[in-house]
Amino acid sequence: MHNLDLYPFEIRLLTPAEGSGFLISYPDFSECISDGETFAEAIANGRDALAATIATLEAKGFQVPAPDYVGTLFQ
């Protein structure tokens, strides 16, 4: 079981042309992105996407990367 809270994320505002709201991504997983109309919704949707990404990697026998939170904290 992986602690989703340890994985750093990036969140940004989406422009009106992009549909507005917020985009969330996880640097440790280039394929894991999500969005939401509010900041809180983007966080919740991002956690769901992260859990699904990790589950898929495990189901396919791929290694799940360890969180790179140390690099994020000390940059």
Secondary structure as GFF3:
##gff-version 3
##sequence-region A 1 75
A	DSSP	three_ten_helix	4	6	.	.	.	ID=ss1
A	DSSP	beta_strand	10	13	.	.	.	ID=ss2
A	DSSP	three_ten_helix	16	18	.	.	.	ID=ss3
A	DSSP	beta_strand	22	26	.	.	.	ID=ss4
A	DSSP	beta_strand	29	36	.	.	.	ID=ss5
A	DSSP	alpha_helix	39	59	.	.	.	ID=ss6
A	DSSP	alpha_helix	69	73	.	.	.	ID=ss7
###
